[in-house]
Each structure stands twice: as structure tokens, then as C-alpha cells.
Amino acid sequence: MSGHSKWATIKRKKGATDAARGKLFSKSIKEITIAARHGGGDPEGNPRLRSAIAAAKAINMPSTNVERAIKRGTGEIEGAHYEETQYEGYAPGGVGVLVEIATDNKNRTAGEIRQIFTKHGGALGEAGSVAYLFKPRGVILVDKAAVSEEALMEIVLDAGADDVSSEGDSYEVLTPPVALEAVKGALAKKGVPTLSAELSRVASQLVPVSAKDAGQLLRLVDTLEEHDDVQKVFANFSVPDEILAKLGG
């Protein structure tokens, strides 16, 4: 599990405030809207929309919000028109950072993202500078208390997963993007609950980060994730668990 994944887990365990939940809802609504616009409003024939709806349910978003977002995407009701783009850059310690964006004003967002990088000791890079470091993967987290590693591996590998790793009190299951739903379904069929299941990007190589750079790096990641137009942030850092726990405490 990458340092970024561990950091996300630490923050999730601290509990979501109303403000944080509101941001999650906003990002989820954007993803559903975009997915419906590109692939239609029927989740059965639109895998991206199906995944977005599942993610919305995982954060307890009301079904009425989901339905409105789909209708905005299909044009049945009025709403903002979001464009997708991504920014690539570097954080303290030479860490690569990939930022996925959904915005209704690219010029405004570009300036704000650049400012965040600069303020926290990083810098934006050119297109293609770090994106190659992150491969699309399905990522499923399973609580260790729910299943043994041996049983988990048997279920997920048979369903098409690539790998299972153990980290802290959870297992991380990696799948090809197209196999995510099949693996999640196989777990559900066996009564194994998941902590999360999403399409993500996994770093092909990690950059060790010192305690000196870790604080500034994590503040950069957090500030990017808090931006209203940022959907996801990926960073290929490796920070010792004790430092992450101290900074997350």
C-alpha cells in the first residue's frame, strides 16, 4: 500500500465532519454527472456511472441527489457543465503528483492549482511528466477482521484480481479496471464486506520521503484534495508508518 493510500486511511478513520462530507458529496455529484453525460443515464450499460453510484451509496448520499446528478448529466434538467482535465506536478522530496479535475472554469482552476503547488513547496510540471508513473487499477480495501488472508485470496484471485497485500488492519486487493465489479461482486456473494472499492491509479514506483519533507508534502496533498474542483489526487510517496501516524494524529 502506498504512503498516499495509508494517509487516506488515517484521515478516514478520524471521521468525517459535516464540511468534509459536503465536499465528498460535491465530488461524487460531479462524477455521476460527467459519467451520465458521456455514457448515458442507465447504469446497466454505463460501467463508469455504475461505479460512481456505488461510491455515492458508500458515503450515504441520498438517492434523490444521485437521481438529480444523473438527470443533469443527460440534460433532463439544467446544471453546470463540467470539463475534465488533469494536472501533473512535483511535491517536496521529488514526489510525483497527479491531480484529476472536474471544473466549469479551466482558467480559474489552473491558476488556483498552480498556486497550491507553489505555496507548499511544489511545482506544476508539463503534460506527461508524471502521469506515466500511475497505472489505472481497481482498488478494494477489506477489513482484516472480516476474512482470513487465505480465504480472501481464493475469492478474489478466482474472480480476476491481480494481487492482495496486507497493511495495518486491512487488506488491499488490486484488480484490472475491468475486473473491479466482478471481484467486488464475488466478495459480496461470499458475505465479505468491503471498506471501499474504486477505480484508482496505482504508482508503479514509490519515492521515499524524509520526516523533514513529509509534513509539507501531506499539507500539499490535503490542500489539493480540499479544492472544490479536484476529484482525486495521486502521489507516489513512501513515508514510514510512525511518521504518518504522528502527522495524522
Sequence and secondary structure as in RCSB ss.txt:
>XXXX:A:sequence
MSGHSKWATIKRKKGATDAARGKLFSKSIKEITIAARHGGGDPEGNPRLRSAIAAAKAINMPSTNVERAIKRGTG
EIEGAHYEETQYEGYAPGGVGVLVEIATDNKNRTAGEIRQIFTKHGGALGEAGSVAYLFKPRGVILVDKAAVSEE
ALMEIVLDAGADDVSSEGDSYEVLTPPVALEAVKGALAKKGVPTLSAELSRVASQLVPVSAKDAGQLLRLVDTLE
EHDDVQKVFANFSVPDEILAKLGG
>XXXX:A:secstr
  HHHHHHHHHHHT   HHHHHHHHHHHHHHHHHHHHHH S GGG HHHHHHHHHHHHTT  HHHHHHHHHHHHT
SS     EEEEEEEEETTTEEEEEEEEES HHHHHHHHHHHHHHTT EE  TTSSGGGEEEEEEEEEEGGGS HH
HHHHHHHHHT  EEEEETTEEEEEE GGGHHHHHHHHHHTT   SEEEEEEEESS EE  HHHHHHHHHHHHHHH
HSTTEEEEEE EE  HHHHHHHH 
